[in-house]
Amino acid sequence: MSDGHFNRQLLPKNELTAGIRAGKAQMRVKAENAFASTLTAFYPDITAEQREQMLRHFKEQLA
């Protein structure tokens, strides 16, 4: 008979899902920073308001 711990050993630990969420958050921040630097490189003369609108739209698209 099983001692009740067999199935728990087959499941991934909770740290795995926490690590995946942390990795996704890091990649999201990297994507936002890359987009911001791309805006600066290709559109240096846009206003701060236009830049914020574009960044907000990009962040909405990531969600």
C-alpha positions in Angstrom: 0.0 0.0 0.0 1.1 3.5 -0.6 2.1 5.6 2.3 0.3 8.7 0.9 3.4 10.5 -0.2 3.9 8.9 -3.5 1.7 11.4 -5.5 3.2 14.4 -3.8 6.6 13.4 -5.0 5.5 13.4 -8.6 4.2 16.9 -8.5 6.4 19.9 -9.1 7.2 22.0 -6.1 5.6 25.4 -5.5 9.0 27.1 -6.1 8.7 26.1 -9.7 5.6 28.1 -10.4 6.9 31.0 -8.3 10.1 30.9 -10.4 8.1 31.0 -13.6 6.1 34.0 -12.4 9.3 35.8 -11.4 10.9 35.0 -14.8 7.8 36.4 -16.6 7.9 39.5 -14.5 11.6 40.0 -15.3 11.0 39.5 -19.0 8.1 42.0 -18.9 10.4 44.7 -17.4 13.0 43.9 -20.0 10.5 44.3 -22.8 9.2 47.6 -21.4 12.7 48.9 -21.1 13.6 47.8 -24.6 10.5 49.5 -26.0 11.3 52.7 -24.1 14.9 52.7 -25.4 13.6 52.0 -29.0 11.2 54.9 -28.7 14.1 57.2 -27.7 16.4 55.9 -30.5 13.9 56.1 -33.3 11.7 59.0 -32.2 13.9 61.4 -30.3 11.6 64.4 -30.9 8.3 63.1 -29.6 6.8 64.8 -26.6 6.7 63.3 -23.2 2.9 62.9 -23.4 3.2 60.9 -26.7 5.9 58.8 -25.2 3.8 58.0 -22.2 0.8 57.1 -24.4 2.9 54.7 -26.5 4.4 53.1 -23.4 0.9 52.7 -21.8 -0.4 51.1 -25.0 2.6 48.7 -25.1 2.1 47.7 -21.5 -1.6 47.1 -22.2 -0.7 44.9 -25.1 1.6 42.8 -22.8 -1.1 42.2 -20.3 
